[in-house]
Amino acid sequence: MNDQTADTKRASPLLRRDFNYFETITLRWADNDSYGHINNAHYYSFFDTAVDGFLMHHSMRTVLAGEYQTLVVASECRYFRQVSSPGVIQVGVRIGRLGRSSIAYEVAVFNDESDEAAAQGQFVHVCVNRASQRPVAVPESFRLAAQTF
């Protein structure tokens, strides 16, 4: 067993109290797969929706606009327990790492059954110049605002 496999086995769910921002999403019947739980691919859509909600809530979407654009360059998800429609989930979002040109958001899915994440992962944006599509430094105004939340 390599270290990466060991890390996966040691992963434990994040807790609701680890987050200050939540995006509420109503689950649809179409989100379920033939096994009766939310299809894994839908979690990435939930993450995308929640991160954008986080940015809008903190008035950061306007900072990452104009000459700037953010592109998703990586995402991952770990599943701890099943979630099914009908129902509502809350997706917690926080900034995990702020690099020179990248922003890694930590995300976690919660429902009313537990304060432990049913699934959690990472959603990474890279900041690019809209015209050239080349990476650029995350705007200083974003960095300063990120320190407050």
N, C-alpha and C positions, 0 to 999 in steps of 0.2 A: 504494500500500500504506500503510495507516495504522499507527500505533505498536502497536496491539493485535495486528494480524496479524504484525508484525515480532517482537513478544515471543513469540508462539506458535511461530514458526519458530526462535527462538533457544533455546527451552526445552530443557534437557538433563535426562536422568534423574538423580534423586537416587541416592545410593549407600547400600548396606546400613549402612555405618559412620556414616551420618548419624542413625541411630536407636538408641535404647537399649531400646525395648520392641517386641516382635513378637507378634502373634497368629497361630497356625498354623491354617490352614483346609484341610480335605480337599476337593478338588474332586469334584463329582459328575458323572456322565454327563449328567444333565439340565441342567447348567450350560452345556454346549456348545450352540452353535447349528448351523444347517445348513452353516455354513462350516467346522466342525470346531474352532472356538476358543470360549473363554468369551464368552458374550453380554455386550455392553457393560453392560446394565442390572444384571447380577449384581455388578459392581464396587461399586455403591453399597451393596448388602447386605453385601459384605465390609467396606467402610469402617465401616458402622454396627456390625457385630459387633466389629471391632477396636477402635473407640473405646470401646465399652462394656467390652470386656475390659481396656483400658488404665485406665479409671476404676475398675473393680473391683480390678485388680491393685494400684493405688496407694491403695486404700481411699477413693476419692473419690466413689463412687456414693452412699455414705451422706451425704456433705456436700451433694450435689445431690439431696436427697430431702426428705421432710417437707413443709415449706411451699414448697420450691423444686421446679421441674420444668425439664428442658431440652428444648427443641424444636429440631429441625433446620430451619434457615431457608435454608441454601444448601449446595450441594455441586457439585463439578466433578471431572472426571477427564481426564487426557491419557494417551494410549496410545502406547507406544514399540515394543512387540513383542507377539506373540500368546502366550497361555497357553492350554493345553488340558487337559481331563480325559482320562485319570486323572492324578492328581498331587496335590501339596501345595503351597500357597503360604504365605508368611509376609507378613503385612501390618504394616509398620512404622508406628508412631504417635508423634507428638510434638506439643507445643503450639506452634503457629506464632505466634499473636497472642492476647493476652488483653485484651479491651476492657472497657468498663464493665459491660455486660450480656452480652457475647458471648465465646465461646471458639472460636477457629479452630484446628482440628487439621490438621496436615499428615500425609498418609497416602501410603504407597507399597507396591506389590505386588512381591514378589520370589519367584523360584523358585530351584531349585538350579542352573539354567543360567547365572546371572550375578549379580554383586554390584551391577549397575545395575537400577534399577526397570523392570519391564515396563510399569507404569502408575503414575501418581501423581496426587494431587489434594488437595482441601481439603474438609473436612467441618465445617460451622459450626453450633454450638449457640447459642441464646439462652436465658438464664436467665430464667424467669418465675415469678411468684407463682402457685402451684397454684390458688388460689381465684379470683383475678381474671383469670388468664392474661395479665397485663400484664408487660412487661419489668421486671426488678429487677437491682440490682447483683449481680455474681458474689460469693458469700460470701467474706469475708476469709480464712477458713480454707482455702478452695480456692486463693486467690491465694498465700498463704504456702507451701502445699504445692507448688504449681506451680513455685515458685522453686527447689525442690530437685531437680527432674528435668527 
